[in-house]
Structures are given as structure tokens and as C-alpha cells.
Amino acid sequence: MSDEDVNNLLTNARRLHDDGDEKQKAAAAELLPTLEEVAAERKSVRLEAAQAKRAAARKPRKVAA
């Protein structure tokens, strides 16, 4: 499942939790903690990868001789 799919499911679960009927609210409440955890983990991985990419692209500092 892609990051976009996870974020889409999380958005829909939040919407149903706020605006759905009782059955939808209950189902969304059950799914929200897991979806939030997975989305946070994936975001963390993306940020770490971006930082590593930026660090690799940086030119090394010149040391004064």
C-alpha cells in the first residue's frame, strides 16, 4: 500500500469519525490509532530519507589551511 493510500484512508477515517453515523464512527474509532501510527512511521521514514539525500548532495566544507 502506498503512502498516498494510507493518507487517503486516514483522511476518510477521520471524516467518518466526525460526520458518520454511529456504526461508521465506531469503525473509524477502531481504525484511527493504527492508521495514525502507520502514517507517522511512513512520514518519519520519508523525512529521514530526504535528510540523507540532502546530506549526500552537500559539498564538503573546505578546511582553512
VOPAGU-2260 file (C-alpha; in pm, 1 decimal, decimal comma):
REM VOPAGU-2260
SITE   aa  ch    i         X         Y         Z
SITE  MET   A    0       0,0       0,0       0,0
SITE  SER   A    1     140,6     339,3     -94,1
SITE  ASP   A    2     183,9     636,8     135,6
SITE  GLU   A    3     -88,8     814,3     -58,4
SITE  ASP   A    4    -328,2     524,0       4,6
SITE  VAL   A    5    -253,9     526,7     377,9
SITE  ASN   A    6    -308,5     903,1     396,6
SITE  ASN   A    7    -632,1     869,6     199,6
SITE  LEU   A    8    -760,7     601,4     438,4
SITE  LEU   A    9    -662,2     815,7     736,7
SITE  THR   A   10    -843,9    1117,7     593,8
SITE  ASN   A   11   -1156,3     911,6     528,1
SITE  ALA   A   12   -1147,6     754,4     875,1
SITE  ARG   A   13   -1120,7    1099,9    1034,9
SITE  ARG   A   14   -1410,2    1225,9     823,2
SITE  LEU   A   15   -1628,8     929,1     916,9
SITE  HIS   A   16   -1531,4     964,2    1282,7
SITE  ASP   A   17   -1655,1    1323,8    1275,0
SITE  ASP   A   18   -1950,3    1303,5    1036,7
SITE  GLY   A   19   -2054,2     938,8    1000,0
SITE  ASP   A   20   -2342,0     751,6    1157,3
SITE  GLU   A   21   -2284,2     559,2    1480,4
SITE  LYS   A   22   -2165,8     243,2    1304,5
SITE  GLN   A   23   -1922,0     438,2    1086,8
SITE  LYS   A   24   -1794,6     635,1    1387,2
SITE  ALA   A   25   -1729,7     313,9    1578,9
SITE  ALA   A   26   -1544,5     154,8    1288,0
SITE  ALA   A   27   -1339,2     470,1    1230,6
SITE  ALA   A   28   -1252,3     496,0    1600,3
SITE  GLU   A   29   -1120,7     139,6    1585,4
SITE  LEU   A   30    -903,1     209,8    1278,6
SITE  LEU   A   31    -775,5     559,1    1357,6
SITE  PRO   A   32    -496,2     467,9    1603,9
SITE  THR   A   33    -342,8     214,6    1365,9
SITE  LEU   A   34    -372,2     440,2    1061,3
SITE  GLU   A   35    -222,6     734,6    1251,0
SITE  GLU   A   36      69,1     518,9    1365,7
SITE  VAL   A   37     139,4     386,0    1016,2
SITE  ALA   A   38     113,9     734,3     861,3
SITE  ALA   A   39     352,1     876,9    1123,7
SITE  GLU   A   40     604,0     596,6    1068,7
SITE  ARG   A   41     597,6     646,7     692,4
SITE  LYS   A   42     636,3    1022,5     729,2
SITE  SER   A   43     934,8     969,0     956,4
SITE  VAL   A   44    1097,1     735,3     703,2
SITE  ARG   A   45    1037,0     986,8     421,3
SITE  LEU   A   46    1189,1    1270,4     625,1
SITE  GLU   A   47    1495,2    1063,7     717,3
SITE  ALA   A   48    1546,2     967,4     353,1
SITE  ALA   A   49    1517,6    1330,5     243,6
SITE  GLN   A   50    1770,4    1439,5     507,3
SITE  ALA   A   51    2012,9    1169,2     399,1
SITE  LYS   A   52    1972,5    1269,5      35,6
SITE  ARG   A   53    2037,2    1635,7     117,2
SITE  ALA   A   54    2340,1    1544,1     328,6
SITE  ALA   A   55    2483,0    1333,9      46,1
SITE  ALA   A   56    2432,6    1615,5    -203,0
SITE  ARG   A   57    2609,6    1874,8      14,4
SITE  LYS   A   58    2955,9    1975,5     -85,0
SITE  PRO   A   59    3213,4    1906,0     184,6
SITE  ARG   A   60    3333,9    2211,3     372,9
SITE  LYS   A   61    3677,0    2336,0     290,2
SITE  VAL   A   62    3913,2    2348,2     583,5
SITE  ALA   A   63    4135,4    2655,0     604,8
SITE  ALA   A   64    4496,7    2559,0     562,5
